[in-house]
Amino acid sequence: MRTMKAVCIYSYGGPEVLVYEDAPRPHPDAGEVLVRVHAAGINPVDWKIREGHLKEMLHHTLPLVLGWDVSGVVEALGSGVTRLKVGDEVFSRPDIARDGAYAEFIVIRESEAALKPKSIDHLHAAALPLAGLTAWQSLFDAGGLSAGQRVLIHAAAGGVGHLAVQLARWKGAHVIGTASARNHDFLRKLGVDQVVDYATVRFEEAVAPVDVVFDTLGGAIQERSWKVLKRGGILVSVVSPPSAERATAHGVRQAFVFIQPNAARLAEIATLVDGEKLKAIVETILPLSDATRGQELSERGHTRGKIVLRVI
Ligand SMILES: NC(=O)c1ccc[n+]([C@@H]2O[C@H](COP(=O)([O-])OP(=O)(O)OC[C@H]3O[C@@H](n4cnc5c(N)ncnc54)[C@H](OP(=O)(O)O)[C@@H]3O)[C@@H](O)[C@H]2O)c1
């Protein structure tokens, strides 16, 4: 049996359940490709799954390889694969119900992979799929954000937020973002029109009515967000479904987004990156063997941009 280095869990729990070990190398079935992983992005969902928060929804069998953001090179093809070929450089947010990308190899459905942006390396490409698709599906597919509209993006300096800021600017929206003071210059350089310091200012008192709120925090932040929406506006959350009753009471709409893999959208994201309209900021790069440290950093909740594991 051919093996590979991988980071797996055999039980749910804290960072100590992550195991860096030799695991079986997967094989591509029909419609799938085997990808040699060059880099894997870390996302909050990785440690949420590790802690068992999504086990009722995802029904993983353990051991499980974590990590659902990848950039690498196609190594082998399953039958029926027509669009991709061996040697293609691809990036993907693969199916979260299957083994992930904290590994030297991953099997991905062809329909979930796109050619990676040519102008950036694998480390930066691996930072894009999950957060980029989430931002796109939230702002545009669910939120319907259009040119000239106003959008409030919570946690604008984070993995999802910093890409959402740039996508909203590209669309021609007026962007308001929340962050602590250490991230204000960072956000202004990304194109945020109004930066709100959540530590010293109540955003609902500082922000004029907006068409779209993008909620990446949930809880009290979500609840306070109703007040900043224009009548007919929309609150889009990726953390918890907003109350339909509260939306009606405020004369607004609500939506909850759970990211879906989408190779066609990824190809659009790659075009934006190569056209210098969108860039992934990678704050921390760690070796695959240091995935535990990466998850601990992510769990603190103050990542600027992304954390990425270098596999090659
Ligand atoms: N439903 C889905 O499909 C989906 C997809 C992707 C992500 N998500 C979820 O969305 C959330 C965000 O993901 P992410 O990858 O962007 O997380 P992240 O990168 O860990 O977010 C970190 C950012 O949050 C900011 N932050 C922390 N507390 C804040 C506050 N009270 N107000 C404003 N900003 C604050 C930090 O800025 P400071 O350092 O300045 O505090 C930091 O830049 C996670 O819960 C994730 O699981 C859901």
The ligand as an ORCA input file, in Angstrom:
! r2SCAN-3c Opt
* xyz 0 1
  N     -21.411     28.991      6.342
  C     -20.299     28.864      5.622
  O     -20.321     28.275      4.537
  C     -19.019     29.462      6.115
  C     -17.918     29.565      5.251
  C     -16.761     30.177      5.699
  C     -16.676     30.662      6.995
  N     -17.746     30.506      7.834
  C     -17.677     31.007      9.216
  O     -17.508     32.410      9.163
  C     -16.759     32.831     10.274
  C     -15.611     33.717      9.808
  O     -14.685     32.929      9.083
  P     -13.242     33.513      8.748
  O     -12.482     32.475      8.041
  O     -13.361     34.857      8.119
  O     -12.661     33.690     10.247
  P     -11.296     34.317     10.712
  O     -10.377     34.528      9.571
  O     -10.809     33.502     11.855
  O     -11.738     35.761     11.292
  C     -10.801     36.466     12.009
  C     -11.158     37.947     11.994
  O     -12.277     38.198     12.856
  C     -12.143     39.523     13.322
  N     -12.961     39.720     14.507
  C     -12.965     38.991     15.651
  N     -13.915     39.482     16.498
  C     -14.509     40.528     15.857
  C     -15.569     41.435     16.191
  N     -16.215     41.357     17.372
  N     -15.939     42.360     15.278
  C     -15.315     42.443     14.086
  N     -14.297     41.631     13.708
  C     -13.913     40.680     14.594
  C     -10.670     39.654     13.591
  O     -10.298     41.013     13.474
  P      -9.504     41.710     14.706
  O      -8.196     40.951     14.853
  O      -9.357     43.112     14.252
  O     -10.371     41.510     15.927
  C     -10.014     38.793     12.497
  O      -9.505     39.550     11.427
  C     -16.329     31.562     11.017
  O     -17.235     31.318     12.089
  C     -16.479     30.488      9.964
  O     -16.688     29.202     10.503
  C     -18.901     29.926      7.429
*
